[in-house]
Amino acid sequence: MAIRVSLDRVLLKRGITLTDLAERVGITLANLSVLKTNKARAIRFSTLDALCRELDCQPGDLLEWVSREFEEPFTAELEEVDP
C-alpha cells in the first residue's frame, strides 16, 4: 500500500506506549497494532480524529504517502517494443 502509518514514530516522540494510547483513545490494542505495523487497509476519520486529539498532532504526522516505486522491489520485466 502506498500510504504508510507512522504511529510508532509519533508514539516514540510523545513517550507514550501503544497500550497507554489504546486505553486513552478507547481502541483495542490489536487494532492499534494493525495500524502501527502498516497492515491496516483503511482508517475511520473518527479513529484518526481520536489519535490526533490524544497525540496532539496533525493527520499528516501519522500518515505518509510513499511511492510504490520505493515501497516494493521492482520486479517487472521490460518488454521489447518494435520501432
MOPAC internal coordinates of N, CA, C and O (Angstrom, degrees):
PM7 1SCF
backbone

  N    0.0000 0     0.00 0     0.00 0    0    0    0
  C    1.4571 1     0.00 0     0.00 0    1    0    0
  C    1.5145 1   108.55 1     0.00 0    2    1    0
  O    1.2310 1   119.55 1   -34.46 1    3    2    1
  N    1.2902 1   118.47 1   145.54 1    3    2    1
  C    1.4522 1   122.83 1  -175.50 1    5    3    2
  C    1.5241 1   113.54 1   -86.24 1    6    5    3
  O    1.2310 1   119.89 1   173.78 1    7    6    5
  N    1.3301 1   117.81 1    -6.22 1    7    6    5
  C    1.4641 1   120.86 1   176.52 1    9    7    6
  C    1.5213 1   107.86 1  -103.27 1   10    9    7
  O    1.2310 1   120.70 1   -54.68 1   11   10    9
  N    1.3134 1   116.27 1   125.32 1   11   10    9
  C    1.4528 1   121.70 1   179.75 1   13   11   10
  C    1.5330 1   109.08 1  -110.37 1   14   13   11
  O    1.2310 1   120.58 1   -44.19 1   15   14   13
  N    1.3133 1   116.49 1   135.81 1   15   14   13
  C    1.4663 1   122.46 1   177.64 1   17   15   14
  C    1.5176 1   108.27 1   -95.14 1   18   17   15
  O    1.2310 1   120.57 1   -54.85 1   19   18   17
  N    1.3221 1   116.51 1   125.15 1   19   18   17
  C    1.4597 1   122.11 1  -177.28 1   21   19   18
  C    1.5260 1   111.39 1  -104.02 1   22   21   19
  O    1.2310 1   120.50 1  -141.59 1   23   22   21
  N    1.3064 1   116.64 1    38.41 1   23   22   21
  C    1.4604 1   121.41 1  -176.81 1   25   23   22
  C    1.5277 1   111.34 1   -61.30 1   26   25   23
  O    1.2310 1   119.92 1   139.80 1   27   26   25
  N    1.3140 1   117.76 1   -40.20 1   27   26   25
  C    1.4627 1   120.23 1  -178.85 1   29   27   26
  C    1.5221 1   112.07 1   -61.10 1   30   29   27
  O    1.2310 1   120.38 1   140.58 1   31   30   29
  N    1.3274 1   116.88 1   -39.42 1   31   30   29
  C    1.4674 1   121.25 1   179.23 1   33   31   30
  C    1.5283 1   111.62 1   -65.35 1   34   33   31
  O    1.2310 1   120.66 1   136.88 1   35   34   33
  N    1.3329 1   116.35 1   -43.12 1   35   34   33
  C    1.4652 1   120.74 1  -179.49 1   37   35   34
  C    1.5338 1   110.13 1   -68.09 1   38   37   35
  O    1.2310 1   120.34 1   139.35 1   39   38   37
  N    1.3226 1   116.96 1   -40.65 1   39   38   37
  C    1.4666 1   120.32 1   177.32 1   41   39   38
  C    1.5271 1   110.96 1   -60.60 1   42   41   39
  O    1.2310 1   120.47 1   137.28 1   43   42   41
  N    1.3083 1   116.71 1   -42.72 1   43   42   41
  C    1.4595 1   121.17 1   179.65 1   45   43   42
  C    1.5234 1   111.06 1   -62.15 1   46   45   43
  O    1.2310 1   120.54 1   135.27 1   47   46   45
  N    1.3400 1   116.56 1   -44.73 1   47   46   45
  C    1.4718 1   121.02 1   178.73 1   49   47   46
  C    1.5268 1   111.89 1   -62.02 1   50   49   47
  O    1.2310 1   120.68 1   144.45 1   51   50   49
  N    1.3441 1   116.30 1   -35.55 1   51   50   49
  C    1.4694 1   120.59 1  -177.01 1   53   51   50
  C    1.5341 1   112.54 1   -88.27 1   54   53   51
  O    1.2310 1   120.60 1   168.80 1   55   54   53
  N    1.3269 1   116.46 1   -11.20 1   55   54   53
  C    1.4637 1   120.43 1  -178.68 1   57   55   54
  C    1.5216 1   112.68 1    68.88 1   58   57   55
  O    1.2310 1   121.01 1  -144.90 1   59   58   57
  N    1.3242 1   115.68 1    35.10 1   59   58   57
  C    1.4677 1   121.89 1  -178.25 1   61   59   58
  C    1.5257 1   108.47 1  -115.51 1   62   61   59
  O    1.2310 1   120.57 1   -41.45 1   63   62   61
  N    1.3119 1   116.51 1   138.55 1   63   62   61
  C    1.4651 1   119.86 1   176.73 1   65   63   62
  C    1.5264 1   109.23 1   -86.42 1   66   65   63
  O    1.2310 1   121.37 1   -18.47 1   67   66   65
  N    1.3049 1   114.99 1   161.53 1   67   66   65
  C    1.4587 1   120.43 1   177.76 1   69   67   66
  C    1.5279 1   110.42 1   -62.62 1   70   69   67
  O    1.2310 1   120.54 1   142.72 1   71   70   69
  N    1.3130 1   116.58 1   -37.28 1   71   70   69
  C    1.4709 1   121.40 1   178.37 1   73   71   70
  C    1.5182 1   110.82 1   -63.59 1   74   73   71
  O    1.2310 1   120.18 1   134.86 1   75   74   73
  N    1.3415 1   117.26 1   -45.14 1   75   74   73
  C    1.4679 1   120.90 1   178.05 1   77   75   74
  C    1.5241 1   110.98 1   -61.02 1   78   77   75
  O    1.2310 1   120.78 1   136.16 1   79   78   77
  N    1.3254 1   116.11 1   -43.84 1   79   78   77
  C    1.4630 1   120.08 1  -179.43 1   81   79   78
  C    1.5250 1   110.62 1   -63.50 1   82   81   79
  O    1.2310 1   120.35 1   138.24 1   83   82   81
  N    1.3164 1   116.93 1   -41.76 1   83   82   81
  C    1.4696 1   120.80 1   179.14 1   85   83   82
  C    1.5235 1   110.43 1   -58.23 1   86   85   83
  O    1.2310 1   120.35 1   136.12 1   87   86   85
  N    1.3216 1   116.94 1   -43.88 1   87   86   85
  C    1.4676 1   120.84 1   179.47 1   89   87   86
  C    1.5238 1   111.64 1   -66.65 1   90   89   87
  O    1.2310 1   120.08 1   137.41 1   91   90   89
  N    1.3162 1   117.45 1   -42.59 1   91   90   89
  C    1.4669 1   121.70 1  -177.80 1   93   91   90
  C    1.5267 1   112.55 1   -67.15 1   94   93   91
  O    1.2310 1   120.71 1   142.84 1   95   94   93
  N    1.3385 1   116.25 1   -37.16 1   95   94   93
  C    1.4635 1   121.09 1  -174.26 1   97   95   94
  C    1.5230 1   111.91 1   -92.37 1   98   97   95
  O    1.2310 1   120.41 1   156.81 1   99   98   97
  N    1.3332 1   116.82 1   -23.19 1   99   98   97
  C    1.4560 1   119.89 1  -178.40 1  101   99   98
  C    1.5177 1   112.91 1    82.14 1  102  101   99
  O    1.2310 1   120.78 1  -150.58 1  103  102  101
  N    1.3126 1   116.11 1    29.42 1  103  102  101
  C    1.4585 1   122.68 1   177.19 1  105  103  102
  C    1.5247 1   106.93 1  -113.59 1  106  105  103
  O    1.2310 1   120.45 1   -37.86 1  107  106  105
  N    1.3171 1   116.74 1   142.14 1  107  106  105
  C    1.4548 1   118.59 1  -177.87 1  109  107  106
  C    1.5275 1   110.90 1   -63.60 1  110  109  107
  O    1.2310 1   121.48 1   -30.05 1  111  110  109
  N    1.3090 1   114.77 1   149.95 1  111  110  109
  C    1.4599 1   120.79 1   177.49 1  113  111  110
  C    1.5349 1   110.13 1   -59.80 1  114  113  111
  O    1.2310 1   120.72 1   142.52 1  115  114  113
  N    1.3279 1   116.24 1   -37.48 1  115  114  113
  C    1.4653 1   120.28 1   179.45 1  117  115  114
  C    1.5279 1   111.46 1   -62.12 1  118  117  115
  O    1.2310 1   120.15 1   136.83 1  119  118  117
  N    1.3314 1   117.32 1   -43.17 1  119  118  117
  C    1.4682 1   120.37 1   179.97 1  121  119  118
  C    1.5250 1   111.64 1   -67.72 1  122  121  119
  O    1.2310 1   120.19 1   141.05 1  123  122  121
  N    1.3317 1   117.24 1   -38.95 1  123  122  121
  C    1.4596 1   119.55 1   176.90 1  125  123  122
  C    1.5279 1   110.81 1   -66.69 1  126  125  123
  O    1.2310 1   120.71 1   144.45 1  127  126  125
  N    1.3089 1   116.25 1   -35.55 1  127  126  125
  C    1.4607 1   120.48 1   178.03 1  129  127  126
  C    1.5220 1   110.77 1   -63.80 1  130  129  127
  O    1.2310 1   120.27 1   141.05 1  131  130  129
  N    1.3237 1   117.08 1   -38.95 1  131  130  129
  C    1.4666 1   121.28 1   176.98 1  133  131  130
  C    1.5268 1   110.09 1   -61.96 1  134  133  131
  O    1.2310 1   120.25 1   138.87 1  135  134  133
  N    1.3296 1   117.12 1   -41.13 1  135  134  133
  C    1.4646 1   120.67 1   176.96 1  137  135  134
  C    1.5288 1   110.53 1   -65.19 1  138  137  135
  O    1.2310 1   120.80 1   132.91 1  139  138  137
  N    1.3145 1   116.08 1   -47.09 1  139  138  137
  C    1.4611 1   121.46 1  -175.67 1  141  139  138
  C    1.5215 1   112.32 1   -62.14 1  142  141  139
  O    1.2310 1   120.22 1   145.34 1  143  142  141
  N    1.3121 1   117.19 1   -34.66 1  143  142  141
  C    1.4602 1   120.81 1  -177.84 1  145  143  142
  C    1.5325 1   112.81 1   -91.56 1  146  145  143
  O    1.2310 1   120.57 1  -170.57 1  147  146  145
  N    1.3240 1   116.52 1     9.43 1  147  146  145
  C    1.4640 1   122.66 1   178.13 1  149  147  146
  C    1.5185 1   113.22 1    60.41 1  150  149  147
  O    1.2310 1   120.30 1  -145.64 1  151  150  149
  N    1.3227 1   117.04 1    34.36 1  151  150  149
  C    1.4601 1   121.06 1   177.13 1  153  151  150
  C    1.5207 1   111.89 1  -102.57 1  154  153  151
  O    1.2310 1   120.26 1   176.91 1  155  154  153
  N    1.3294 1   117.11 1    -3.09 1  155  154  153
  C    1.4656 1   121.41 1  -179.98 1  157  155  154
  C    1.5238 1   109.61 1   -73.40 1  158  157  155
  O    1.2310 1   120.53 1   -38.68 1  159  158  157
  N    1.3111 1   116.60 1   141.32 1  159  158  157
  C    1.4651 1   121.92 1   177.74 1  161  159  158
  C    1.5249 1   110.94 1   -97.67 1  162  161  159
  O    1.2310 1   120.35 1   165.28 1  163  162  161
  N    1.3418 1   116.94 1   -14.72 1  163  162  161
  C    1.4685 1   121.48 1  -179.29 1  165  163  162
  C    1.5193 1   108.40 1  -160.74 1  166  165  163
  O    1.2310 1   121.08 1   -16.19 1  167  166  165
  N    1.3297 1   115.53 1   163.81 1  167  166  165
  C    1.4653 1   121.28 1   174.68 1  169  167  166
  C    1.5235 1   107.55 1  -143.36 1  170  169  167
  O    1.2310 1   120.54 1   -44.51 1  171  170  169
  N    1.3040 1   116.57 1   135.49 1  171  170  169
  C    1.4628 1   120.90 1   177.81 1  173  171  170
  C    1.5202 1   109.17 1   -75.78 1  174  173  171
  O    1.2310 1   121.31 1   -32.64 1  175  174  173
  N    1.3340 1   115.10 1   147.36 1  175  174  173
  C    1.4573 1   119.20 1   176.64 1  177  175  174
  C    1.5218 1   111.13 1   -61.46 1  178  177  175
  O    1.2310 1   120.03 1   146.15 1  179  178  177
  N    1.3166 1   117.55 1   -33.85 1  179  178  177
  C    1.4706 1   119.73 1   178.68 1  181  179  178
  C    1.5287 1   110.83 1   -65.07 1  182  181  179
  O    1.2310 1   120.15 1   144.76 1  183  182  181
  N    1.3306 1   117.33 1   -35.24 1  183  182  181
  C    1.4677 1   120.99 1   176.47 1  185  183  182
  C    1.5179 1   110.09 1   -69.98 1  186  185  183
  O    1.2310 1   120.52 1   135.26 1  187  186  185
  N    1.3140 1   116.62 1   -44.74 1  187  186  185
  C    1.4597 1   120.95 1   178.39 1  189  187  186
  C    1.5297 1   110.33 1   -61.33 1  190  189  187
  O    1.2310 1   120.53 1   138.72 1  191  190  189
  N    1.3179 1   116.60 1   -41.28 1  191  190  189
  C    1.4655 1   121.76 1   177.72 1  193  191  190
  C    1.5258 1   110.68 1   -60.83 1  194  193  191
  O    1.2310 1   120.40 1   133.24 1  195  194  193
  N    1.3346 1   116.84 1   -46.76 1  195  194  193
  C    1.4678 1   120.89 1  -179.31 1  197  195  194
  C    1.5264 1   111.21 1   -63.44 1  198  197  195
  O    1.2310 1   120.28 1   138.96 1  199  198  197
  N    1.3216 1   117.07 1   -41.04 1  199  198  197
  C    1.4626 1   120.31 1   178.78 1  201  199  198
  C    1.5229 1   111.09 1   -64.84 1  202  201  199
  O    1.2310 1   120.37 1   134.25 1  203  202  201
  N    1.3193 1   116.90 1   -45.75 1  203  202  201
  C    1.4708 1   120.82 1   179.29 1  205  203  202
  C    1.5218 1   111.77 1   -63.30 1  206  205  203
  O    1.2310 1   120.83 1   139.50 1  207  206  205
  N    1.3219 1   116.02 1   -40.50 1  207  206  205
  C    1.4644 1   120.37 1   179.02 1  209  207  206
  C    1.5295 1   110.20 1   -62.53 1  210  209  207
  O    1.2310 1   120.57 1   131.71 1  211  210  209
  N    1.3159 1   116.52 1   -48.29 1  211  210  209
  C    1.4658 1   120.14 1  -176.09 1  213  211  210
  C    1.5235 1   112.42 1   -72.20 1  214  213  211
  O    1.2310 1   120.10 1   145.17 1  215  214  213
  N    1.3219 1   117.42 1   -34.83 1  215  214  213
  C    1.4580 1   121.07 1  -178.38 1  217  215  214
  C    1.5312 1   112.56 1   -91.82 1  218  217  215
  O    1.2310 1   120.58 1   177.72 1  219  218  217
  N    1.3411 1   116.50 1    -2.28 1  219  218  217
  C    1.4621 1   122.41 1  -179.17 1  221  219  218
  C    1.5365 1   110.37 1    51.41 1  222  221  219
  O    1.2310 1   121.68 1  -122.22 1  223  222  221
  N    1.3291 1   114.39 1    57.78 1  223  222  221
  C    1.4624 1   119.90 1  -178.34 1  225  223  222
  C    1.5252 1   110.19 1  -142.16 1  226  225  223
  O    1.2310 1   121.12 1    -4.57 1  227  226  225
  N    1.2947 1   115.47 1   175.43 1  227  226  225
  C    1.4516 1   123.06 1   177.60 1  229  227  226
  C    1.5365 1   108.94 1   -99.70 1  230  229  227
  O    1.2310 1   119.65 1   -23.98 1  231  230  229
  N    1.3429 1   118.26 1   156.02 1  231  230  229
  C    1.4640 1   119.95 1   177.57 1  233  231  230
  C    1.5289 1   112.74 1   -53.53 1  234  233  231
  O    1.2310 1   120.49 1   144.61 1  235  234  233
  N    1.3184 1   116.67 1   -35.39 1  235  234  233
  C    1.4659 1   120.76 1   179.39 1  237  235  234
  C    1.5229 1   113.42 1   -66.76 1  238  237  235
  O    1.2310 1   120.26 1   162.04 1  239  238  237
  N    1.3293 1   117.11 1   -17.96 1  239  238  237
  C    1.4637 1   120.32 1   175.21 1  241  239  238
  C    1.5250 1   110.88 1   -75.26 1  242  241  239
  O    1.2310 1   120.81 1   156.74 1  243  242  241
  N    1.3327 1   116.05 1   -23.26 1  243  242  241
  C    1.4638 1   121.42 1  -177.36 1  245  243  242
  C    1.5279 1   113.20 1  -101.18 1  246  245  243
  O    1.2310 1   120.70 1   150.58 1  247  246  245
  N    1.3298 1   116.27 1   -29.42 1  247  246  245
  C    1.4611 1   120.87 1  -174.88 1  249  247  246
  C    1.5188 1   110.65 1  -115.90 1  250  249  247
  O    1.2310 1   120.91 1   -42.29 1  251  250  249
  N    1.3148 1   115.86 1   137.71 1  251  250  249
  C    1.4552 1   121.42 1  -179.06 1  253  251  250
  C    1.5248 1   108.84 1  -138.57 1  254  253  251
  O    1.2310 1   120.70 1   -47.77 1  255  254  253
  N    1.3161 1   116.26 1   132.23 1  255  254  253
  C    1.4606 1   120.45 1   175.20 1  257  255  254
  C    1.5163 1   108.31 1   -86.25 1  258  257  255
  O    1.2310 1   121.03 1   -48.25 1  259  258  257
  N    1.3314 1   115.63 1   131.75 1  259  258  257
  C    1.4562 1   122.03 1   179.30 1  261  259  258
  C    1.5210 1   107.80 1  -124.15 1  262  261  259
  O    1.2310 1   120.32 1   -50.43 1  263  262  261
  N    1.3018 1   116.99 1   129.57 1  263  262  261
  C    1.4576 1   120.78 1   178.67 1  265  263  262
  C    1.5127 1   109.73 1   -58.94 1  266  265  263
  O    1.2310 1   120.38 1   -44.02 1  267  266  265
  N    1.3088 1   116.88 1   135.98 1  267  266  265
  C    1.4680 1   121.12 1   178.30 1  269  267  266
  C    1.5307 1   110.80 1   -58.90 1  270  269  267
  O    1.2310 1   120.79 1   153.94 1  271  270  269
  N    1.3066 1   116.09 1   -26.06 1  271  270  269
  C    1.4659 1   120.80 1   178.97 1  273  271  270
  C    1.5356 1   110.87 1   -59.55 1  274  273  271
  O    1.2310 1   120.64 1   144.72 1  275  274  273
  N    1.3308 1   116.38 1   -35.28 1  275  274  273
  C    1.4603 1   120.80 1  -178.00 1  277  275  274
  C    1.5223 1   112.44 1   -98.71 1  278  277  275
  O    1.2310 1   120.53 1   172.39 1  279  278  277
  N    1.3193 1   116.59 1    -7.61 1  279  278  277
  C    1.4531 1   120.84 1  -176.97 1  281  279  278
  C    1.5214 1   112.19 1   -79.50 1  282  281  279
  O    1.2310 1   120.12 1   136.75 1  283  282  281
  N    1.3059 1   117.37 1   -43.25 1  283  282  281
  C    1.4550 1   121.83 1  -177.31 1  285  283  282
  C    1.5225 1   109.18 1  -128.04 1  286  285  283
  O    1.2310 1   120.14 1   -28.81 1  287  286  285
  N    1.3053 1   117.33 1   151.19 1  287  286  285
  C    1.4638 1   119.36 1   177.42 1  289  287  286
  C    1.5267 1   111.21 1   -59.36 1  290  289  287
  O    1.2310 1   120.51 1   -38.51 1  291  290  289
  N    1.2899 1   116.63 1   141.49 1  291  290  289
  C    1.4588 1   122.10 1  -179.85 1  293  291  290
  C    1.5178 1   108.69 1   -76.39 1  294  293  291
  O    1.2310 1   120.86 1   -60.47 1  295  294  293
  N    1.3389 1   115.97 1   119.53 1  295  294  293
  C    1.4623 1   119.51 1  -176.99 1  297  295  294
  C    1.5201 1   113.34 1  -124.34 1  298  297  295
  O    1.2310 1   120.14 1   179.05 1  299  298  297
  N    1.3193 1   117.34 1    -0.95 1  299  298  297
  C    1.4684 1   119.76 1  -178.05 1  301  299  298
  C    1.5241 1   109.92 1   -69.84 1  302  301  299
  O    1.2310 1   121.30 1   -35.47 1  303  302  301
  N    1.3076 1   115.12 1   144.53 1  303  302  301
  C    1.4611 1   120.18 1   177.31 1  305  303  302
  C    1.5156 1   108.93 1   -94.07 1  306  305  303
  O    1.2310 1   120.86 1   -34.42 1  307  306  305
  N    1.3063 1   115.97 1   145.58 1  307  306  305
  C    1.4522 1   120.70 1   178.13 1  309  307  306
  C    1.5209 1   109.61 1   -78.05 1  310  309  307
  O    1.2310 1   121.14 1   -41.96 1  311  310  309
  N    1.3174 1   115.42 1   138.04 1  311  310  309
  C    1.4565 1   120.08 1   177.79 1  313  311  310
  C    1.5138 1   109.14 1   -95.55 1  314  313  311
  O    1.2310 1   120.77 1   -36.01 1  315  314  313
  N    1.3164 1   116.13 1   143.99 1  315  314  313
  C    1.4425 1   120.20 1   176.88 1  317  315  314
  C    1.5379 1   108.81 1   -78.62 1  318  317  315
  O    1.2310 1   120.95 1   -42.90 1  319  318  317
  N    1.3019 1   115.80 1   137.10 1  319  318  317
  C    1.4540 1   121.37 1  -179.20 1  321  319  318
  C    1.5292 1   108.40 1  -116.33 1  322  321  319
  O    1.2310 1   120.69 1   -49.93 1  323  322  321
  N    1.3196 1   116.28 1   130.07 1  323  322  321
  C    1.4673 1   119.83 1   177.37 1  325  323  322
  C    1.5149 1   108.93 1   -75.38 1  326  325  323
  O    1.2310 1   120.17 1   -41.05 1  327  326  325
  N    1.3443 1   117.28 1   138.95 1  327  326  325
  C    1.4794 1   120.15 1   179.89 1  329  327  326
  C    1.5117 1   112.86 1   -71.98 1  330  329  327
  O    1.2310 1   120.10 1   180.00 1  331  330  329

